[in-house]
């Protein structure tokens, strides 16, 4: 893949096609990186570790169900969790804009601490920089995290095969639409809707315990949504992923907002859900393990892996089948 764009645009941060071009066509080859995963694998003193890094520029800083603070912790923890690792420790760095109210910073830091406590991880270090007024939109956070890999798992996309099923932990698109409504960009009432920002580790751990022998792959579908994550899987594994639209949980207010804006919920970001590919004989056991946990009751099976071209398709309630491509452009920038 070659990157030929003359300048960086917002679309390059969408998590969709433009992001893929930027990473694979410019960033990865420039840095000599040839493996693109949510977390890197490291061996140290006999321990198998996972290491990840992330950054957060969400606007606004606070929204229904969360803030940039808990988003930073949960996003990093989740990258470790879907890589088959138990999150252990994080660093958190802050870029502060001159003029940021101290009370805003205090509230965000409280959210960071509370989210870390809930996720069971320690914050072991960080860094702070201050830039001129107007240069950082208030506050940006950057994190890095390390976790201990579960030796029972090997989540290489190459292990995914026809007949495997697609498991989803809960309703999609809550986070992206919540951010949109918080910005006031859509005149809709959705008082009960909030971001799904949370740690998914309890659910990935339960799934691992119940179905590790048949757990092939996991991912948290953040930027670019479920469609981008599964398109990447289809390409990397060389398989067709077929979803059943009627089985994909989407809250009514989220569906309504997407219809008004012409968005596909499959392209909208999530921050507290994950998708997994599981062998069919262990799918029900894995599903039951997730549903047994508070917050996992809406986990469901939404599709199947098939032999065929490496694409994502979706069976509609009307009996037709549509191809769902990766996100093109960036209809909802700055959502994480």
C-alpha positions in Angstrom: 0.0 0.0 0.0 1.4 3.4 -1.0 0.5 6.7 0.7 0.3 9.5 -1.9 -1.9 12.1 -0.2 -0.1 15.5 -0.1 -1.3 16.4 3.4 -3.0 14.9 6.5 -6.7 15.3 6.8 -9.2 14.5 9.5 -10.2 11.4 7.5 -6.8 9.9 8.3 -7.9 9.6 11.9 -11.2 7.9 11.2 -10.1 4.3 11.7 -11.3 3.5 8.2 -9.6 3.3 4.7 -7.7 6.6 5.0 -6.2 5.5 8.4 -5.2 2.2 6.9 -3.5 3.9 4.0 -1.6 6.3 6.3 -0.4 3.6 8.7 0.5 0.9 6.1 1.7 3.3 3.4 3.7 5.8 5.4 4.0 5.3 9.2 4.8 1.6 9.4 7.3 1.4 6.6 9.0 4.6 7.8 9.5 3.1 11.2 10.4 -0.4 10.0 7.2 -2.0 11.5 5.7 -5.0 9.7 3.2 -6.2 12.2 0.1 -4.1 13.0 -1.8 -5.3 16.1 -3.6 -3.7 19.0 -0.7 -4.7 21.3 2.8 -5.9 20.6 4.1 -9.3 22.0 7.2 -9.2 24.2 9.0 -12.0 26.1 10.8 -11.0 29.3 12.3 -13.3 31.8 10.0 -16.2 30.8 6.9 -14.0 30.9 4.8 -13.3 27.8 3.8 -9.7 27.8 1.6 -7.4 25.7 2.5 -3.7 25.3 0.3 -1.0 23.8 0.2 2.8 23.4 -2.7 5.2 22.7 -3.7 8.8 22.6 -6.9 10.7 23.2 -8.1 13.9 21.7 -11.9 13.6 22.2 -14.1 16.7 22.0 -15.8 17.7 24.3 -13.7 16.6 27.3 -16.7 15.4 29.2 -19.8 13.7 27.9 -22.7 11.5 29.0 -21.2 8.3 30.5 -17.6 9.4 30.6 -14.8 11.8 29.9 -11.4 11.9 28.2 -10.0 10.6 31.5 -11.8 7.2 31.8 -11.7 6.9 28.0 -7.9 7.0 28.1 -7.8 4.2 30.7 -10.5 2.0 29.2 -9.2 2.4 25.7 -5.7 1.2 26.7 -6.9 -1.6 28.9 -9.2 -2.8 26.1 -6.4 -3.0 23.6 -4.6 -5.3 26.0 -7.7 -7.3 26.8 -8.6 -8.2 23.2 -4.9 -9.2 22.7 -5.4 -11.9 25.2 -3.7 -10.2 28.1 -4.5 -9.3 31.6 -3.9 -5.5 32.0 -1.4 -4.7 34.7 0.0 -1.2 34.6 -0.3 2.0 32.6 1.4 5.3 32.2 -0.6 8.5 31.5 0.8 11.6 29.9 -1.0 15.0 29.6 -0.6 17.9 27.2 -2.4 20.8 28.8 -3.4 24.1 27.1 -2.7 27.3 28.9 -6.0 28.6 30.2 -7.4 25.2 31.0 -9.6 25.6 34.2 -7.9 23.8 37.1 -11.3 22.3 38.1 -11.6 20.7 34.7 -8.2 19.1 35.0 -9.1 17.9 38.6 -12.3 16.2 37.4 -10.5 14.5 34.5 -7.8 13.2 36.8 -10.4 11.9 39.2 -12.0 10.0 36.2 -8.5 8.6 35.3 -8.0 7.3 38.9 -11.5 5.9 39.2 -11.3 4.1 35.9 -7.9 2.6 36.7 -9.3 1.3 40.0 -12.3 -0.2 38.3 -10.1 -1.8 35.7 -7.7 -3.2 38.3 -4.6 -1.5 36.9 -1.9 0.7 38.4 -0.9 4.1 37.0 2.9 3.9 37.4 4.1 7.0 35.7 3.6 9.7 33.1 4.6 13.2 31.9 3.1 16.6 31.7 3.6 19.4 29.1 1.9 22.8 28.8 1.4 24.5 25.4 0.2 27.9 24.4 -3.5 28.9 24.5 -5.3 27.6 21.4 -2.8 24.9 20.7 -4.3 21.8 22.4 -8.1 22.2 22.7 -7.9 22.1 26.4 -6.3 18.8 27.1 -4.9 15.7 25.3 -3.9 12.5 27.0 -1.5 9.8 25.9 -1.2 6.4 27.5 0.9 3.2 27.4 0.0 -0.1 29.0 1.5 -3.5 29.7 -0.3 -6.8 30.4 0.4 -10.4 31.0 -0.6 -12.7 28.1 -2.7 -15.7 28.7 -0.7 -18.7 27.5 -3.8 -20.5 26.5 -4.5 -18.1 23.6 -3.1 -17.6 20.2 -5.2 -14.9 18.5 -3.6 -14.9 15.1 -6.1 -14.1 12.3 -4.7 -17.1 10.4 -6.5 -19.4 12.8 -9.9 -18.1 11.7 -11.7 -20.5 9.4 -15.0 -21.2 7.7 -17.7 -22.2 10.1 -16.5 -20.1 13.0 -19.0 -17.7 14.5 -19.0 -14.0 15.3 -19.7 -13.0 18.9 -20.5 -9.4 20.0 -20.4 -8.3 23.6 -23.3 -5.8 23.4 -25.0 -2.9 21.5 -22.9 -0.9 19.0 -22.5 2.8 18.2 -23.4 4.2 21.7 -20.2 6.1 22.1 -20.0 7.8 18.7 -23.6 8.9 18.8 -23.3 10.1 22.4 -20.4 12.4 21.4 -22.3 13.7 18.5 -25.4 14.6 20.7 -23.2 16.1 23.4 -21.7 18.5 20.8 -25.2 19.6 19.9 -24.7 18.8 16.3 -28.1 16.9 16.2 -31.3 18.2 17.6 -32.5 14.9 19.2 -33.6 13.9 22.7 -31.8 10.8 24.0 -31.6 11.4 27.7 -30.8 7.7 28.5 -28.1 7.3 25.9 -24.5 7.5 27.2 -21.0 6.3 26.1 -20.3 2.6 26.6 -16.8 3.4 27.8 -15.7 0.6 30.2 -13.1 -2.1 30.6 -13.9 -5.2 28.6 -11.4 -7.3 30.4 -13.9 -9.1 32.7 -15.8 -10.2 29.6 -12.8 -11.3 27.6 -11.5 -13.2 30.6 -14.8 -15.0 31.1 -14.9 -15.9 27.4 -11.3 -17.1 27.6 -12.0 -19.4 30.6 -15.1 -20.8 28.9 -13.9 -21.2 25.3 -10.1 -20.7 25.1 -9.7 -23.9 23.0 -11.9 -22.3 20.3 -11.2 -18.6 20.7 -9.6 -17.5 17.4 -9.5 -13.7 17.4 -10.7 -10.6 19.3 -10.9 -6.9 18.7 -12.4 -3.8 20.2 -14.2 -1.9 17.4 -13.4 1.7 18.2 -12.7 4.2 15.4 -14.3 2.9 12.2 -16.7 0.8 14.1 -17.5 -2.9 13.8 -17.3 -2.8 10.0 -13.7 -1.6 9.9 -12.6 -4.2 12.5 -14.2 -7.1 10.6 -13.1 -5.9 7.2 -9.5 -5.9 8.5 -10.1 -9.5 9.8 -11.5 -10.6 6.5 -8.5 -9.2 4.7 -5.9 -10.6 7.2 -7.5 -14.0 7.5 -8.5 -14.4 3.8 -12.1 -15.2 4.7 -15.6 -13.8 4.1 -17.4 -12.5 7.2 -21.2 -12.6 7.0 -23.3 -10.8 9.6 -27.0 -11.0 10.2 -28.3 -7.4 10.5 -31.3 -8.4 12.5 -29.1 -10.0 15.2 -26.9 -6.9 15.7 -28.0 -5.0 18.8 -28.5 -1.2 18.2 -30.4 1.0 20.6 -33.5 2.7 19.0 -32.1 6.3 19.7 -28.8 5.3 18.1 -30.6 3.8 15.1 -32.7 7.0 14.8 -29.7 9.3 14.9 -27.9 7.2 12.2 -31.0 7.3 10.0 -31.2 11.1 10.2 -27.5 11.5 9.4 -27.2 8.8 6.8 -24.7 6.8 9.0 -24.4 3.1 9.2 -24.2 2.0 12.9 -21.6 -0.5 11.8 -19.2 2.4 11.0 -19.8 4.3 14.4 -17.2 4.0 17.2 -17.6 1.9 20.3 -15.5 2.2 23.5 -16.8 -0.6 25.7 -17.6 -3.5 23.4 -15.6 -6.2 21.7 -16.1 -8.7 18.9 -14.7 -12.2 18.9 -14.4 -15.2 16.5 -15.1 -18.5 18.2 -15.3 -22.1 17.1 -19.0 -23.0 16.7 -18.9 -25.9 19.3 -17.8 -23.5 22.0 -19.8 -20.4 21.0 -22.7 -21.0 23.4 -20.5 -21.7 26.3 -18.6 -18.5 25.7 -21.8 -16.5 25.2 -23.2 -17.8 28.5 -20.0 -16.9 30.3 -20.3 -13.3 29.2 -24.0 -13.0 29.8 -23.5 -14.2 33.4 -21.6 -11.0 34.2 -23.3 -7.7 34.9 -23.2 -5.6 31.7 -22.8 -8.7 29.5 -26.5 -9.6 29.3 -26.8 -8.4 25.7 -23.9 -10.4 24.3 -25.0 -12.3 21.1 -24.0 -14.2 18.1 -24.2 -12.0 15.0 -22.6 -13.9 12.1 -20.5 -16.6 10.6 -17.2 -17.0 8.8 -17.4 -18.4 5.3 -15.2 -19.4 2.5 -15.1 -16.7 -0.2 -13.6 -13.4 -1.1 -12.2 -11.4 1.8 -15.1 -9.1 2.4 -17.7 -8.2 5.0 -21.3 -8.8 4.0 -24.5 -8.3 5.9 -27.8 -10.2 5.5 -30.7 -7.7 5.7 -34.1 -8.4 7.3 -35.5 -8.4 3.8 -33.5 -11.4 2.6 -30.9 -9.5 0.5 -27.1 -9.3 1.2 -25.0 -6.2 1.0 -21.3 -5.7 1.1 -20.2 -3.4 4.0 -16.9 -1.7 3.2 -14.5 0.0 5.7 -15.4 3.6 6.7 -14.6 6.1 4.1 -14.0 9.7 5.2 -14.7 10.8 8.8 -18.3 11.8 9.6 -17.6 11.9 13.3 -14.1 13.3 14.0 -12.5 13.6 17.5 -14.6 10.8 19.1 -11.7 9.3 21.1 
